[in-house]
Each structure stands twice: as C-alpha cells, then as structure tokens.
Amino acid sequence: MKKIIITSLEKGAGKTTVALALALKANKKFGYFKPIGDNPLYKEKKIIDYDTFLFKEVFGIDAWPREMCLGLHHSKILHFYPDVKKEFMKRMEKISQGKELFIIEGGEYPWKGASLGLDVFSISKEIGGGIIFVVSGDYHNILDEITYISKMNVENLKGVILNMIDEFNEKIIEEIESKGVKFLGYLPEIKKLKAVKVSYIAEKLFAKVVAGENGLDNYVENVFIAALSAPEIKRHPDFKKKNKLIITGGDRADVIMACVENGTSGIILTNNIVPSANILARANEKGIPLLSVRPDTYTVAKLVENIQPVILPEEKDKLDEIEKEAENIKIEEILG
C-alpha cells in the first residue's frame, strides 16, 4: 500500500483539491484520513470535519467521517484519547485495510498537532509515508516556499505539487529541482472552485431560510455589504458584479427589495429581523434566498469572510474539472 501525506506551508494552498486530484487520477482503491480537522460541519447533531464527509460521499469510502478524523481541537482529542498515538494507529490500520493507496491530509500547517504527535513529520516517521508539499501563489512566492522547504531537510520528502497556477512557466521546474526538490506536477487555477453555493453558506451560518428556497443552488463569488441607501447601492460598482451575496439588516426593506429586483445570488438578513410578506413573496418569485441570522451585519460579514469555498459532493462539474487537470500531475512518479 502506498502512503501519501499532503501538507502545505500556508493555509488555503489547496491540499484537499490536490488530494482529490490524486484520488481521481490514481484509479485505485484508497483510503483517506485527516488526523486534525479544520473545517467544522454540523451533521446529524455532531461536529465533523467537512473534508472527511466530502471524501466519503464522493468515493464511497467504507468508514464514517468521524472515524476519519480524531477531532478538531487538541483539548477534545486529549479528552477522548489519552493515548493519541495508539488511537491514530488503530484507526489507520482499520481504514487502510484492503487499500492500494492511503492519503493523509495534514492540518492547516505542517506543525499542526505536533504536541500530540499528529504533525505531518511525526506521522511520516511513524508510518513511512512520503510527504508532498502543496505550494501556491505567484512565481516568487513559489520560489520562496520551495527554497524554505529545501532548507528544512524533510525526511521522506516526495516532492511538491503547485496549485492554482494562473499561467504555468516551464522555467519553474528547473528552479524547483535546482533546490534539490522533486517537481511532481501542477494544477492550474480552476475558477469554478472559487464559487460556493448559497446552501453551504446557510449551513455554515446556521441561517434560517425565510424565502427563495428554490434558489439555494445559486453560486456566490462576490460579497457586498449593503450599508448605503438603495439608490447609492445600485450605483456602486461592486453591486454590478455577478453571483454576489448581499449582507444587510433585516429592517432595510428598501435595500432588500432593490437587491431582489436587480439580481443577486442570495441575501443575508442580519439582527434576526425578517422583512414584510410582500418582500418574501417577491424573493420566492425571483428564486433569491433570504437567510435570516441573529448576529449584526459586521459580525456576519466577518463570519462569511472566513468561509472557505468548498467542493460539494454533488458538484460533479467541479470534480470533472479537477480530474481533467490532474493530467498535469505525475501520478506514476508519486505512486512509484
């Protein structure tokens, strides 16, 4: 069984996307494990890591999401498992049975979970898996990270995969390998992956859908805080952007109606205030979800800002795009 450990120096580099690409391209029976979760999802009255749910749903992995992650917080992991290392190995052995490929996705940073022995270096030393770094950013940011990785003298370093590359330059391969680091391929920037459905935002905010439920599959790419008057909002350049999510007070009837009439993906109504019945009816007619939440506009804006775009199990178009672009990854070298 081939064991691969995926990590990155920066949060948001795209470890999950690369893990999906490897799983789709490898065409082997595989298992997935994420020792420490970082994207909580409330499902069936339990908190799980979203990525474990995604992999189970997409690939039909024969393990529950809660089995594929020890927890999301150090304190809770220690509370439930006095011997963390023993629990990790027990789950690893169970989930990896009969698999040809086993992918372990590290935490937000390589050192996440080091005090528990769950950082990527400790895991690699324990199970012998090869470490792959996911690196993203512009040309010089990539070179900085590759240079730093080369100075880390990482044991079992398999190499690097570049992600979200706007325009691939062959010169970068020579630069990477001159540092003694193996180039294992790249994924270009996939614009579809930056969009997220209104339904997912509603779930993350624990929002109540008060109208426009048939528009929950609308995509969001831009966020606009409607704090101005309705006429000023309509003149604002950000209001003209496509696939936008509006955040405004539930008592701003003129603003809400202006947003409904002028096209938007969805509207978050803050302060737990629901507008009048005629606005709800119009939102239903136009298929624009109105999401009611308790916090104020500023707090909600910060919460939305922290929601990372995800791939939903039913978004076959995103998965197909990842699989197509995975042609740029040297899967034979990774599995060899």
C-alpha positions in Angstrom: 0.0 0.0 0.0 1.3 3.4 -1.0 1.0 6.1 1.7 1.0 9.8 0.8 0.9 12.7 3.3 -0.2 16.0 1.9 0.8 19.3 3.6 1.5 23.0 2.9 3.3 25.9 4.5 0.3 28.1 4.1 -3.4 27.9 4.9 -5.6 27.7 1.8 -2.9 26.3 -0.5 -5.4 23.7 -1.8 -4.4 20.4 -0.1 -7.9 19.0 -0.4 -8.0 19.8 -4.1 -4.7 18.0 -4.7 -5.8 15.1 -2.6 -9.0 14.8 -4.7 -6.9 15.1 -7.9 -4.6 12.2 -6.7 -7.6 10.0 -5.8 -9.4 10.7 -9.0 -6.3 10.1 -11.2 -4.9 7.1 -9.3 -7.8 4.9 -10.1 -7.0 2.7 -7.1 -8.9 1.5 -4.0 -7.9 4.1 -1.5 -8.4 5.4 2.0 -8.4 8.9 3.4 -7.6 10.2 6.9 -7.3 13.7 8.3 -5.9 13.5 11.8 -6.9 17.0 12.9 -9.8 18.7 11.2 -10.0 22.4 10.4 -13.4 22.8 8.6 -16.2 22.1 11.0 -19.6 20.9 9.7 -22.6 20.2 11.8 -24.2 17.0 10.6 -26.7 14.8 12.3 -26.2 16.6 15.6 -22.5 16.1 15.5 -19.5 18.2 14.5 -17.3 16.6 11.8 -14.6 17.8 9.5 -16.1 18.7 6.1 -13.3 17.1 4.1 -13.9 13.7 5.6 -17.5 14.0 4.7 -16.6 15.0 1.1 -14.3 12.1 0.5 -16.8 9.6 2.0 -19.6 10.9 -0.2 -17.6 11.2 -3.4 -15.7 7.9 -3.3 -18.0 5.8 -1.1 -15.2 5.2 1.5 -16.2 2.4 3.9 -15.7 4.5 7.0 -17.7 7.2 8.8 -16.4 10.8 8.7 -15.9 10.7 12.5 -13.6 7.7 12.1 -11.5 9.5 9.5 -10.6 12.4 11.9 -9.6 12.4 15.5 -11.1 15.8 16.2 -10.9 19.5 15.5 -9.4 20.7 18.8 -6.3 19.5 20.8 -8.2 19.6 24.1 -11.1 17.4 22.9 -8.7 14.9 21.3 -6.8 14.6 24.5 -10.0 14.3 26.5 -11.3 11.4 24.4 -8.0 9.6 23.7 -5.4 9.6 26.5 -3.0 7.7 24.1 -3.4 9.7 20.9 -0.7 7.9 19.0 -2.3 4.5 19.8 -5.7 5.7 18.6 -4.3 7.1 15.4 -2.5 3.9 14.6 -5.7 1.8 15.4 -7.8 3.9 13.1 -5.1 4.0 10.4 -4.9 0.2 10.5 -8.7 -0.2 10.3 -9.3 2.3 7.5 -6.3 1.2 5.4 -7.3 -2.5 5.2 -7.5 -3.7 1.7 -6.4 -0.3 0.2 -3.8 0.2 -2.5 -3.4 3.9 -1.7 -3.8 5.8 1.5 -3.9 9.6 1.6 -3.4 11.5 4.8 -4.2 15.2 4.7 -2.3 17.3 7.3 -3.6 20.2 9.3 -3.6 23.9 8.3 0.2 23.9 8.7 2.9 21.1 8.8 3.4 21.6 12.5 -0.3 21.4 13.4 -0.8 18.7 16.1 3.0 18.5 16.9 2.3 18.3 20.7 0.0 15.3 20.0 2.4 13.6 17.6 0.0 14.3 14.7 2.1 16.8 12.7 3.0 15.5 9.2 6.6 14.8 10.1 5.7 12.6 13.1 3.1 10.8 11.1 5.5 10.2 8.2 8.2 8.9 10.6 5.6 6.6 12.2 4.0 5.1 9.1 6.8 5.7 6.5 4.6 7.8 4.1 6.1 10.1 1.6 5.4 13.9 2.2 4.1 16.1 -0.6 4.0 19.9 -0.2 1.3 21.8 -2.0 2.6 25.3 -3.0 0.6 28.1 -4.5 0.9 31.8 -5.2 2.9 33.9 -7.7 6.3 32.9 -9.2 8.4 34.5 -6.5 6.2 33.2 -3.6 6.6 29.7 -5.0 10.4 30.1 -5.1 10.4 31.4 -1.6 8.5 28.4 -0.3 10.4 25.9 -2.3 13.7 27.4 -1.0 12.4 27.2 2.5 11.3 23.6 2.1 14.7 22.6 0.7 16.3 24.1 3.9 14.0 22.1 6.2 15.8 18.8 5.3 12.5 16.9 5.4 12.8 13.1 5.8 10.6 11.2 3.3 10.1 14.3 1.1 8.4 13.1 -2.0 8.3 16.5 -3.7 6.0 19.4 -4.4 2.8 20.0 -6.4 2.0 23.5 -7.5 -1.7 24.5 -7.2 -3.8 27.4 -8.5 -1.3 28.4 -11.1 -2.6 31.2 -13.3 -0.1 30.7 -16.1 2.4 27.8 -15.9 6.0 28.6 -16.8 8.3 25.6 -17.6 11.2 27.6 -16.1 9.8 27.0 -12.7 10.6 23.2 -12.9 14.3 23.9 -13.3 14.2 26.4 -10.4 12.5 23.9 -8.2 14.7 20.9 -9.0 17.9 23.1 -8.6 16.9 23.3 -4.9 17.0 19.5 -4.7 13.2 19.3 -4.5 11.3 17.0 -6.9 8.6 18.6 -9.1 5.6 16.4 -9.2 3.3 18.4 -11.4 0.7 21.2 -11.0 -2.9 22.1 -11.1 -3.9 25.4 -12.9 -6.3 27.9 -11.3 -9.8 26.4 -11.6 -12.2 29.3 -11.4 -15.2 27.1 -10.7 -13.6 26.2 -7.3 -13.9 29.7 -6.1 -17.7 29.7 -6.2 -19.7 28.3 -3.3 -23.4 27.5 -3.2 -25.8 29.6 -1.0 -26.9 26.4 0.6 -23.4 25.8 2.0 -23.2 29.4 3.4 -26.6 29.0 5.0 -25.4 25.7 6.7 -22.2 27.3 8.0 -24.1 30.3 9.4 -26.9 28.2 10.9 -29.2 30.5 9.0 -33.0 30.2 8.7 -34.1 30.3 5.0 -37.2 32.6 5.2 -37.8 32.8 1.4 -36.4 31.8 -2.0 -35.6 28.2 -1.0 -35.6 27.1 -4.7 -32.5 29.3 -5.2 -30.2 27.7 -2.7 -28.2 26.2 -5.5 -27.2 29.7 -6.7 -23.5 30.3 -6.7 -21.7 33.0 -4.8 -18.4 34.5 -6.0 -18.6 38.1 -4.5 -19.8 39.5 -1.3 -21.3 43.0 -0.9 -22.2 44.7 2.4 -25.3 46.9 1.7 -24.8 49.6 4.2 -25.7 52.5 1.9 -29.1 53.8 0.7 -30.9 51.8 -2.0 -30.1 54.4 -4.8 -26.4 54.6 -3.8 -26.1 50.8 -3.6 -27.5 50.4 -7.2 -24.8 52.8 -8.4 -21.9 51.1 -6.6 -19.6 49.1 -8.9 -19.5 46.1 -6.6 -23.3 45.9 -6.9 -22.9 45.2 -10.6 -20.7 42.1 -10.1 -22.2 38.7 -10.9 -23.0 36.0 -8.4 -23.0 38.3 -5.4 -24.1 37.7 -1.9 -25.7 40.7 -0.1 -25.4 41.3 3.6 -27.8 43.8 5.1 -30.0 44.4 8.1 -33.4 42.7 8.0 -35.1 46.0 8.6 -33.6 47.6 5.4 -36.8 47.0 3.3 -35.8 49.4 0.5 -32.3 47.9 0.2 -33.6 44.3 0.3 -36.2 45.0 -2.4 -33.6 46.8 -4.6 -31.3 43.7 -4.3 -34.1 41.3 -5.1 -35.3 43.3 -8.1 -31.8 43.8 -9.5 -30.5 40.3 -9.4 -28.3 38.6 -6.7 -27.4 35.1 -5.6 -28.8 35.5 -2.1 -29.3 37.9 0.7 -28.3 37.5 4.4 -30.7 39.4 6.7 -28.9 40.3 10.0 -30.2 41.1 13.5 -32.8 38.3 13.3 -35.2 40.6 11.6 -37.5 39.2 8.8 -38.9 41.7 6.3 -42.6 42.1 5.2 -44.6 39.4 3.5 -44.5 41.2 0.1 -40.7 41.1 0.1 -40.7 37.4 1.0 -43.2 36.7 -1.8 -41.1 38.6 -4.4 -37.9 36.8 -3.3 -39.8 33.5 -3.7 -40.9 34.5 -7.1 -37.4 35.5 -8.2 -35.7 32.5 -6.6 -33.4 34.6 -4.4 -32.8 33.0 -1.0 -33.3 35.2 2.1 -31.2 33.9 5.0 -32.1 35.2 8.4 -29.3 35.2 11.1 -29.1 36.6 14.7 -25.7 38.5 14.6 -25.2 42.1 13.4 -24.0 43.0 10.0 -20.4 43.4 10.9 -20.2 40.1 12.7 -21.9 38.2 9.9 -19.5 39.9 7.3 -16.5 38.5 9.3 -18.1 35.1 9.5 -18.7 35.0 5.8 -15.2 36.2 5.1 -13.9 33.1 6.9 -16.0 30.6 4.9 -13.6 28.9 2.5 -15.0 27.8 -0.8 -15.6 24.0 -0.9 -16.5 21.3 -3.3 -19.9 19.7 -2.5 -20.3 16.0 -3.2 -23.0 16.7 -5.8 -20.9 19.2 -7.8 -19.8 16.8 -10.5 -18.7 19.6 -12.8 -16.0 20.7 -10.2 -14.9 17.1 -9.7 -14.7 16.6 -13.5 -12.6 19.7 -13.9 -10.2 18.6 -11.2 -9.9 15.1 -12.8 -9.2 16.7 -16.2 -6.5 19.0 -14.9 -4.9 16.1 -12.9 -3.3 15.1 -16.2 -0.7 17.7 -15.2 0.3 15.7 -12.1 3.0 13.0 -12.3 0.9 10.3 -10.8 3.2 7.4 -11.8 6.2 9.0 -10.0 4.0 9.6 -6.9 2.8 6.1 -6.8 6.1 4.5 -8.0 
